[in-house]
Amino acid sequence: MRNTPWQLFRFGFIYLNAIPTGFLVSPLLHNSAYLGWLAILGGYAMSLFFLWFTVRLGLWDPQRPWVDFGDKLVTKWIHFPIVALILFWSINYAAMDIESFTLFFSTNYMRESPQWMVILVVGFVIIITARWGLETMIYISDGLFIVIVVTIVAINVFFFQDAHSEMMIAFIRHRNYDSVIKDSLFCLTFFAEWIVFLFLAPYLKFDRRSFRNLAAAGILVVLASLFQWATAILNFGPYLGREMQYPLIELMRSASGILGNSDPLVIGLWSSSLFLHSAFLIQVGVRCLATLLKLKDMDGPLIVILGGTAIVLAYQYAQDPIQFLESFNSFGMAMFFLLMEFIPIFYWIAAMFRKRKRRRKPQPNSS
């Protein structure tokens, strides 16, 4: 495919923006309240530490995905269990995407529809998207990028006009720093999903500009999250806002005129980015499973198998939505997601030791 310097930036934004846009604001209003902006900035700043190691690992062999050359840095006995762990993580993450979207849609639009039907429809769309392949998904993200950015800016500018700007002084004077530290780690897991980008090769190759492009995509996601958080807290306040699972939807419903009827457009754009997010996770799982089983040219059947597994898991999550939401926003789940981002650091350390061994290896005499 034809690569452009900022293609990784656009795909990175579409992928990273899907989850914070839908599910980050409400937990921040509940915990950090007026200091949510500090938690968002702190979480993103820490995520750059993991991004640096991820890019350095990808530069080891830019022509191939990490899953194909990782065993050269560590032994197969270490590499394959880690690949299996990423397989488990990616499929469970895709299942959580499906259940989260099902809860959102069932709560706001299709309350009388059985959840299993919504899960099947959403899962089927994700499987079809994944079967289009990474190349097509990257080109779709190019088209979605400008539309989503313009929509985010337009909606937030409109709602800021009626916001209670006098509340902004609390952004500085509030002293709830204990919750900020915990929420920074929580936000870190939303912004630091860098490991999946190691699977983009050879479609998008890592180079010296990759850190800049992905960091810029993260900054744009942070700005979108800050705008959405500020819009919610300045219109509803921390106490009413924390009672709402989807504050932006409530704002649009309370608006008059064209914006009051614009929620289908906004939800359609967000759904597209969420479907790409889940489909890419399925693609990551397919790469991992193909490596473990040493399969070639089996992407189609593997996508159906892993997509079907994600649908079954999502149906299991749907049996107890309250427990699912508590687990999704729990500190333990955040730590598990954070553990995945330590994997590139482990491989980078192994790569450094391998380089030192090569340097210390004595050269044979020419004679």
C-alpha positions as CSV (number, residue, x, y, z in Angstrom):
1,M,0.0,0.0,0.0
2,R,1.1,3.6,-0.5
3,N,2.4,5.0,2.8
4,T,2.2,8.7,3.8
5,P,4.1,10.2,6.7
6,W,1.0,10.9,8.8
7,Q,-1.0,7.8,8.0
8,L,0.1,6.3,11.3
9,F,-1.0,9.5,13.0
10,R,-4.5,9.3,11.6
11,F,-5.0,5.6,12.2
12,G,-3.6,6.0,15.8
13,F,-6.1,8.7,16.5
14,I,-9.1,6.7,15.3
15,Y,-8.0,3.7,17.3
16,L,-7.1,5.5,20.5
17,N,-10.1,7.9,20.5
18,A,-12.7,5.1,20.4
19,I,-12.7,4.1,24.1
20,P,-11.9,7.5,25.9
21,T,-14.6,9.3,24.0
22,G,-17.3,6.8,25.2
23,F,-16.2,5.7,28.6
24,L,-13.6,7.9,30.3
25,V,-15.5,11.0,31.3
26,S,-18.0,9.4,33.7
27,P,-15.4,7.7,35.9
28,L,-13.4,11.0,36.1
29,L,-16.4,13.0,37.2
30,H,-17.0,10.4,39.9
31,N,-13.5,10.4,41.3
32,S,-11.3,13.4,40.4
33,A,-14.2,15.8,39.8
34,Y,-12.7,19.2,39.1
35,L,-9.2,17.9,38.8
36,G,-10.1,15.5,36.0
37,W,-8.0,17.6,33.6
38,L,-4.9,16.8,35.7
39,A,-5.6,13.1,35.7
40,I,-5.9,13.1,31.9
41,L,-2.7,15.1,31.3
42,G,-0.9,12.9,33.9
43,G,-2.1,9.7,32.3
44,Y,-1.0,10.8,28.9
45,A,2.4,12.0,30.1
46,M,3.1,8.6,31.6
47,S,2.0,6.8,28.5
48,L,4.8,8.5,26.5
49,F,7.3,6.4,28.5
50,F,5.7,3.2,27.2
51,L,5.4,4.6,23.7
52,W,9.2,5.2,23.5
53,F,10.0,1.6,24.3
54,T,7.3,0.4,21.8
55,V,8.8,2.4,19.0
56,R,12.3,1.3,19.8
57,L,11.2,-2.3,19.7
58,G,9.4,-1.8,16.4
59,L,12.6,-0.3,14.9
60,W,14.4,-3.6,15.6
61,D,12.8,-5.0,12.4
62,P,10.5,-2.4,10.7
63,Q,9.7,-4.8,7.9
64,R,8.0,-7.4,10.1
65,P,5.4,-7.3,12.9
66,W,6.9,-7.9,16.4
67,V,5.1,-11.3,16.7
68,D,7.3,-12.7,13.9
69,F,10.7,-11.5,15.2
70,G,10.2,-11.5,19.0
71,D,11.5,-15.0,19.4
72,K,14.9,-13.8,18.1
73,L,15.2,-11.5,21.1
74,V,14.0,-13.9,23.7
75,T,13.6,-17.7,23.4
76,K,10.5,-19.3,22.0
77,W,9.7,-20.6,25.4
78,I,9.3,-17.1,26.6
79,H,7.9,-15.5,23.4
80,F,5.1,-17.9,22.8
81,P,3.5,-17.6,26.3
82,I,3.6,-13.8,25.9
83,V,1.9,-14.1,22.5
84,A,-0.7,-16.3,24.1
85,L,-1.3,-13.6,26.8
86,I,-1.8,-10.9,24.1
87,L,-4.2,-13.3,22.3
88,F,-6.2,-13.6,25.5
89,W,-6.1,-9.9,26.1
90,S,-7.1,-8.9,22.6
91,I,-10.1,-11.2,22.4
92,N,-11.3,-10.2,25.9
93,Y,-10.9,-6.5,25.0
94,A,-12.9,-7.0,21.8
95,A,-15.6,-8.7,23.9
96,M,-15.7,-5.8,26.3
97,D,-16.0,-3.4,23.4
98,I,-19.0,-5.3,22.1
99,E,-20.7,-5.5,25.6
100,S,-20.0,-1.8,26.3
101,F,-21.5,-0.8,23.0
102,T,-24.5,-3.1,23.6
103,L,-25.1,-1.5,27.0
104,F,-24.9,1.9,25.5
105,F,-27.2,1.2,22.6
106,S,-29.7,-0.8,24.7
107,T,-29.8,1.9,27.4
108,N,-30.4,4.8,25.0
109,Y,-32.2,3.5,22.0
110,M,-33.3,-0.1,21.9
111,R,-34.5,-0.8,25.5
112,E,-37.0,-3.4,24.4
113,S,-34.6,-5.3,22.2
114,P,-32.9,-8.4,23.6
115,Q,-29.2,-7.9,24.3
116,W,-28.2,-11.1,22.5
117,M,-29.6,-9.7,19.3
118,V,-27.6,-6.5,19.6
119,I,-24.5,-8.4,20.5
120,L,-24.9,-10.6,17.4
121,V,-25.4,-7.7,15.1
122,V,-22.4,-5.7,16.5
123,G,-20.2,-8.8,16.5
124,F,-21.1,-9.5,12.9
125,V,-20.2,-6.0,11.8
126,I,-16.8,-6.3,13.6
127,I,-16.1,-9.6,12.0
128,I,-16.9,-8.2,8.5
129,T,-14.7,-5.1,9.2
130,A,-11.8,-7.4,10.3
131,R,-12.2,-9.5,7.2
132,W,-11.6,-6.4,5.1
133,G,-8.0,-6.5,6.3
134,L,-5.6,-4.0,7.8
135,E,-4.9,-2.2,4.6
136,T,-8.6,-1.3,4.1
137,M,-9.0,-0.3,7.8
138,I,-6.1,2.1,7.5
139,Y,-7.6,3.8,4.5
140,I,-11.0,4.0,6.2
141,S,-9.3,5.7,9.2
142,D,-7.9,8.3,6.7
143,G,-11.5,9.2,5.7
144,L,-13.0,9.2,9.1
145,F,-10.2,11.3,10.7
146,I,-11.2,14.8,9.5
147,V,-14.9,14.2,9.9
148,I,-14.5,13.1,13.5
149,V,-12.2,15.9,14.4
150,V,-14.5,18.5,12.9
151,T,-17.5,17.0,14.7
152,I,-15.7,17.0,18.1
153,V,-14.7,20.6,17.8
154,A,-18.1,21.8,16.5
155,I,-20.1,20.1,19.3
156,N,-17.8,21.2,22.1
157,V,-17.7,24.8,20.9
158,F,-21.5,24.9,20.9
159,F,-21.9,23.5,24.4
160,F,-19.2,25.7,25.8
161,Q,-21.5,28.7,25.0
162,D,-24.0,27.7,27.7
163,A,-21.5,26.3,30.2
164,H,-21.0,27.8,33.7
165,S,-17.6,29.2,33.1
166,E,-17.4,30.6,36.7
167,M,-16.8,27.0,37.8
168,M,-13.4,26.9,36.1
169,I,-11.7,28.5,39.2
170,A,-12.3,25.1,40.9
171,F,-10.0,23.5,38.3
172,I,-7.1,25.2,40.2
173,R,-8.3,25.6,43.7
174,H,-9.5,22.0,44.3
175,R,-7.1,19.8,46.3
176,N,-8.4,16.2,45.6
177,Y,-4.9,15.0,44.7
178,D,-5.3,11.4,46.1
179,S,-8.0,10.7,43.5
180,V,-5.9,12.4,40.8
181,I,-3.0,10.0,41.2
182,K,-5.3,7.0,41.0
183,D,-7.2,8.4,38.1
184,S,-3.9,9.2,36.3
185,L,-3.1,5.5,36.3
186,F,-6.7,4.8,35.2
187,C,-6.3,7.3,32.3
188,L,-2.9,5.8,31.5
189,T,-4.6,2.5,30.5
190,F,-6.9,4.4,28.1
191,F,-4.0,6.3,26.3
192,A,-1.2,3.6,26.5
193,E,-2.5,1.0,24.1
194,W,0.7,1.3,22.1
195,I,1.6,-2.4,21.9
196,V,-1.1,-3.1,19.2
197,F,0.8,-0.8,16.8
198,L,3.6,-3.4,16.6
199,F,1.2,-5.5,14.5
200,L,0.8,-2.9,11.7
201,A,4.0,-3.9,9.9
202,P,4.5,-4.3,7.0
203,Y,1.5,-2.1,6.1
204,L,2.8,0.8,8.2
205,K,6.5,0.5,9.0
206,F,8.2,2.0,12.1
207,D,10.7,4.7,11.4
208,R,12.2,7.7,13.3
209,R,9.0,9.7,12.8
210,S,6.8,7.0,14.4
211,F,7.2,8.3,17.9
212,R,6.2,11.8,16.8
213,N,3.2,10.6,14.8
214,L,1.8,8.4,17.6
215,A,2.5,11.0,20.3
216,A,0.7,13.6,18.2
217,A,-2.3,11.2,17.8
218,G,-2.3,10.8,21.6
219,I,-2.2,14.6,22.1
220,L,-5.3,14.9,19.8
221,V,-7.1,12.2,21.8
222,V,-6.2,14.0,25.1
223,L,-7.6,17.3,23.7
224,A,-10.8,15.5,22.7
225,S,-11.1,14.0,26.2
226,L,-10.4,17.3,27.9
227,F,-13.0,19.1,25.8
228,Q,-15.6,16.4,26.6
229,W,-14.8,16.3,30.3
230,A,-14.9,20.1,30.6
231,T,-18.1,20.3,28.7
232,A,-19.7,17.8,31.0
233,I,-18.5,19.2,34.3
234,L,-19.2,22.9,33.3
235,N,-22.8,22.0,32.2
236,F,-23.8,19.4,34.8
237,G,-21.3,19.9,37.7
238,P,-19.5,17.0,39.4
239,Y,-22.5,15.7,41.4
240,L,-25.1,15.5,38.7
241,G,-22.5,14.6,36.1
242,R,-21.3,11.5,38.0
243,E,-24.8,10.1,38.0
244,M,-24.8,10.0,34.2
245,Q,-23.2,7.2,32.3
246,Y,-23.1,9.2,29.0
247,P,-23.0,12.9,29.7
248,L,-22.5,14.0,26.1
249,I,-25.7,12.2,25.0
250,E,-27.7,13.9,27.7
251,L,-26.3,17.3,26.6
252,M,-27.3,16.7,23.0
253,R,-30.8,15.5,24.0
254,S,-31.3,18.7,26.1
255,A,-30.2,21.0,23.2
256,S,-32.6,22.5,20.8
257,G,-32.5,22.9,17.1
258,I,-30.2,20.9,14.8
259,L,-27.8,19.9,17.5
260,G,-30.6,18.3,19.5
261,N,-31.2,15.9,16.7
262,S,-27.5,15.3,15.9
263,D,-26.9,12.4,18.2
264,P,-27.4,9.8,15.5
265,L,-24.5,11.4,13.5
266,V,-22.2,11.6,16.5
267,I,-23.0,8.1,17.6
268,G,-22.5,6.8,14.0
269,L,-19.1,8.3,13.8
270,W,-18.1,7.0,17.3
271,S,-19.5,3.6,16.4
272,S,-17.3,3.5,13.3
273,S,-14.2,4.2,15.3
274,L,-15.3,1.6,17.9
275,F,-15.8,-1.0,15.2
276,L,-12.4,-0.3,13.8
277,H,-10.9,-0.5,17.3
278,S,-12.5,-4.0,17.9
279,A,-11.7,-5.2,14.4
280,F,-8.0,-4.3,14.8
281,L,-8.0,-6.2,18.1
282,I,-9.4,-9.2,16.3
283,Q,-6.6,-8.8,13.7
284,V,-4.0,-8.7,16.5
285,G,-5.5,-11.9,17.9
286,V,-5.4,-13.6,14.5
287,R,-1.7,-12.7,14.1
288,C,-1.0,-14.2,17.6
289,L,-3.0,-17.4,17.0
290,A,-1.5,-17.9,13.5
291,T,2.0,-17.6,15.1
292,L,1.2,-20.1,17.9
293,L,-0.3,-22.7,15.6
294,K,2.1,-21.9,12.7
295,L,-0.7,-21.3,10.2
296,K,-0.4,-19.3,7.0
297,D,-3.1,-17.9,4.7
298,M,-5.8,-18.7,7.3
299,D,-6.9,-15.2,8.2
300,G,-10.5,-15.6,7.1
301,P,-11.4,-18.7,9.2
302,L,-9.4,-17.4,12.2
303,I,-11.2,-14.1,12.1
304,V,-14.5,-15.8,12.2
305,I,-13.4,-18.1,15.1
306,L,-11.9,-15.3,17.2
307,G,-14.8,-13.0,16.4
308,G,-17.3,-15.7,17.4
309,T,-15.3,-16.2,20.6
310,A,-15.6,-12.5,21.4
311,I,-19.3,-12.6,20.8
312,V,-19.7,-15.5,23.2
313,L,-17.6,-13.7,25.8
314,A,-19.7,-10.6,25.4
315,Y,-22.9,-12.6,25.9
316,Q,-21.4,-13.9,29.1
317,Y,-20.6,-10.4,30.3
318,A,-24.2,-9.3,29.4
319,Q,-25.5,-11.7,32.1
320,D,-24.5,-9.3,34.8
321,P,-24.1,-5.7,33.4
322,I,-23.6,-4.1,36.8
323,Q,-20.7,-6.4,37.7
324,F,-19.3,-5.9,34.2
325,L,-19.2,-2.1,34.6
326,E,-17.6,-2.4,38.0
327,S,-14.9,-4.7,36.6
328,F,-14.4,-2.6,33.5
329,N,-13.7,0.5,35.6
330,S,-11.9,-1.3,38.4
331,F,-8.3,-0.6,39.5
332,G,-7.4,-4.3,39.0
333,M,-8.5,-4.2,35.3
334,A,-6.5,-1.1,34.8
335,M,-3.4,-2.8,36.2
336,F,-3.9,-5.8,33.9
337,F,-4.1,-3.5,30.9
338,L,-1.0,-1.7,32.1
339,L,0.9,-5.0,32.5
340,M,0.5,-5.5,28.7
341,E,2.4,-2.3,28.0
342,F,5.4,-3.5,30.0
343,I,5.9,-6.2,27.3
344,P,7.8,-4.0,24.9
345,I,10.0,-2.9,27.8
346,F,10.9,-6.5,28.5
347,Y,11.8,-7.2,24.9
348,W,13.8,-3.9,24.6
349,I,15.9,-4.9,27.6
350,A,16.5,-8.4,26.0
351,A,17.5,-6.7,22.7
352,M,20.0,-4.5,24.6
353,F,21.6,-7.6,26.2
354,R,21.8,-9.3,22.8
355,K,23.6,-6.3,21.3
356,R,26.1,-6.3,24.1
357,K,26.8,-10.0,23.6
358,R,27.4,-9.4,19.9
359,R,29.9,-6.6,20.7
360,R,31.8,-8.8,23.3
361,K,32.0,-11.8,20.9
362,P,35.6,-12.1,19.8
363,Q,36.3,-11.7,16.1
364,P,38.1,-14.6,14.4
365,N,41.7,-14.0,13.2
366,S,42.0,-13.3,9.6
367,S,45.0,-15.5,9.4
